């Protein structure tokens, strides 16, 4: 433990007014809370960030605000939504680059309708994107894409494009993760999800990407702090509390955005307004979530009282 610091990245929520417009004031307040909790930030993701219902202009505004509030304080990354072509991914990624984020994450090609890209199609997709983007890039290898790029291909891709600084390996098999870690230079950091972090950190993970820290950034950061200090008891206690929290909110998953915004409303962390197709769960659900949070002492642990 403690061989390298861990970064706890938050897949940040995008805040809205009740009429569905961007709530820029609430977004700044939310980002400031993440900065105070020393969490890294991913902006505009398709899950917690509701990126698929944001226009390109709105995404650019989210990136601009994120850079203004957090750059130089914590890592500020952009997470353009999954796209079904390189052109669609680039349309959003270039706005993030121009806004000045530290790193832009690029998803694998989203085939859609059951399509699984062939190796040649994957190669053409990445070539089109990476030939254009001369900026630090993270690649997402996510099990929900329905396929995972091979380790030899990712090694070749990182060797050809020096701007690749990270690969986010979400829900990995340990065998795949260690093969990837062994194949790549240490300059390419590997990140994972929260549920794998305790084990995969020992295999060389540099941190985790999660949504829970939209609500409990301080508890999440305790995992990284305990790891850096070599304090297994601290890591264990914080991880248990995050998992207990996850057990509560998972009743309203999937999707991430629904429970994140519901929890924000319950804890008075903004309006919690959602954009359709999402709808806020009923008041009865909100009361049940609030009672569960009270039992876990979320408000006390996060300094919300």
N, C-alpha and C positions, 0 to 999 in steps of 0.2 A: 504494500500500500504506500501511496505517497510518492511513487516514482515520477509522476508528472501530475500537475494540477488538472482537475476536471472542470469543464465548463458546462453549466446547466443552461441550455438554451430554451427559451420560451417561444413556442409557436403562438405569437401574440394575437389576441383578439383584435378585431376592428370594431370600434365603437360607433354606434349610430344614435341619432335622435329618434324619437318615437315616430316621426314621419318618414324614417328610412334614410335620411340624409346623413352624411358623415358628421359625427360629433367630434370636432377637432379638439375642443377643450378637454373632453373626457379622454381622448386618445393620449393627449400629452400627460394627463394625470396618471393614466395607466402605465405609460412608458416610464414615467418618473418613479413609480413604485417598483417596477422591474429593475431599474438602475439602482435604486436604494438597496434592493435585495441582491445586487451584484449578479443578476442573471443576464446571460446573453440573450439577444433578441432576433427572432425571425419575423419579418413583416409580411402581411398579406397572403398567408398560406391558404390553400384551398379548404383546409379543415377548420381549425380554430379561427382563422382570419377571414373566413367566408369569401375567399378570393374569387370564386367562380361567379359571384353576383356583383363584383366590383367592375366598373369600367376601367379602361386603361388610364384614363385621366384621374380617376379616384385612387387607383393604385399608386400613381406617381405622387399624389398628394400624401398618401400614407408613407411612402418612402422619404419624401422631403421632411415630413414631421419627425419621423424616426431618426433621421440623420441629425436634425437640429437638436433633438432632445438627448440623444444617447451616444452619438459617435464620439470616440475618444474616452468614453467612460466605461462602456462595456462593448463587446463585439456586436455590430449591427449588420445583420444579413437580410437579404431579401429572399422570399420563397415563392417565385412565380407559380401560379396554378399549373396543374397538369395540362398538357396540350397534345393535340393530335397531329401536329406538324412542327417542324423546326421554325417555320415562319411565325406561327402563333406564339411559340415560346419566346422567340427573339423579340417580338413586338413588346412584350412586357419586360423581359430581361434588360433591354437597352435603356428603358426608363429607370430601372434600378441603378444601372451603371452611371447614368447621367446624374442621378440624385446623389451619388457618392457613397452608397453603402459599401461596407468593407468587403463583402463576399456575396455573390449571387448563386443560389442553389438552382440547379437544373434537374428536373425530373427526367427519367427515361421516357421514351416515346410512349404516349398513352394510345394504344391501338384502338380501343373502344370496340364494342359489339363483338367481343370475343377474339379480335385480331391479335395475334402475337407476332411482333416484328421479327423477321428473319435476321440473321447476322449481318447480311449486306444492308438491310434496311436500317438497322441500328447504327452501322458504320456511317451511312450516308447522313443520318440525322445528326450524329455528333460532329461530323466533319462540317456540316453546314453551320452549326451553332458555334463551334469552337474556333473556326476560321475567322469568325466575325467578332467574337467577344474577347478582347484583350484586357482582361480584368480577372482578379481572383474568382475562382469558380469552385463550388462544391457540387458533387454529383450525388443524387439520391438513388440508392438501390433499395427499393421498398417492395416488400413481399406483396403488397396490395396491387402492384402493377401487373401481377400475374406471371412475371418472369424476372430473372436476375441475370445481369450481364456476367459472362464468365470471367474468372480471375485472370487468365492470360490476356483477354481482351482489355480489361481495365488496366493491367500493367502496361500494355502497349499504348493505350490511350494516354495514360499519365506520362509516359516517356515522350510522347509526341507533343503534348500540350502542357507546357510548364505552368500555365495559369491554374491548373487543377491543384488546389491546396487541401481539399478535404473530400472524403466520401462518407455519406451518411448511410450506414448499413442498418436498415430498420427491420427488426424481428429476424435476426440472422440465425442460421445454424452455426454453432461454435466452430465447426470444421471449416465452413466457408469463411468466417471472419478471420481465423488464424491464417488460412491460406492467403487471404488478401493482405493481412498485416505483414506476413513474411515476404510477399511479392513486391510490396511498394516501399519506397524510401520513407524514412521517418518524417520527412518534410510534408508528406501527405497524411494529414490527420484523419482518423476514423472515429466516427461518432455512432451512437446506437440509441435505442429507446430505453426508457426508464426500467422496464421490467428485466432487461438483460444487463443493466449497467454493473451491478455488483459483481457478476461473474466475468463479463466481457472486459471490464476495466483491467482485470488481471491479465488479459490477453492483448492489451495495448490500446483500448479505447481512450479517447481524449475527452469524453463527456457524453452528454445525452441531449436528445431533443424531446420535449414533452409539452403538454398543454396544462398540466396541473398547476404549474407555477404562474399561470394567469391569476390564480386564486391564492395559492400558498407559496409564493416565491421564497420566503424565508425558510420554511421547512425544507423545500427542495434544495436550497443552497447549503443547508446543514449536511447533506450527503457529501457534497464536494469538499466542504470544510473538514469534515471528519476524515475523509479519505486522505486529504493533504496532511493532516496531523497524525495519520496512522492510528486513529481512534476508532477501532472496530465497533465499540459500543455505541458511539455517536452515529456512525453510518447505519448500524442496525436499527436504532430507535427512529431515526429520521425516515429511513426506507419503510419501516413498518407504518409510520403515520401517513406517508404518501400513499401506500397501498390501501390503508383503511379509508382514506379520503377517496381513492379511486373506486373502492367497493361501493361507496355511497353514490357517487355520480354516475357510475356505469349503468344504473337503472334507466337513465335517460340517454344512453348511447345505444348504437351509433346514431348520430354524428357528434363530433366533439363540440361544434359550435353551440348546439342546443344546451348541453349541460354547463358549458362555460358561461354563457350569457345568463342562464337561470341562476347559477351560483353567484354571479356578479350582482344580480338583482337582490337575491336573498341576503347578501352580506353588505348591501348598500355601497357597492363599488361601481356606481354608475347605473344607468337605466336598465342595462341588460337587453336593450332592444335588439331584435333579430330582423333580418331581411327574409322575405319569402324565398324559397318554399318553407323555411323554418317557421314554426309558431311556438311562442312561449308556452310551456306546460301550465296546466291549471293551477289555481291558487292552492288547492289541496296538495298538489305535488310540491309546490314551493314550501308550504308549511312543513311537510314531511322532511324535505331536504334540510330546512333550517334546524329542525329538531335533531336530526342526525349530526349536523355540524356542531350543535351545542354539546351533544354527548361526547364528541371527539375534541371539544374545546378549541375548535378552529379559530374562533375570534381571539381567544387569549393567546394561542400559540403564534398568531400572526400580528398581534398588537393592534387589533381592530376595535378593542374596547379600552 
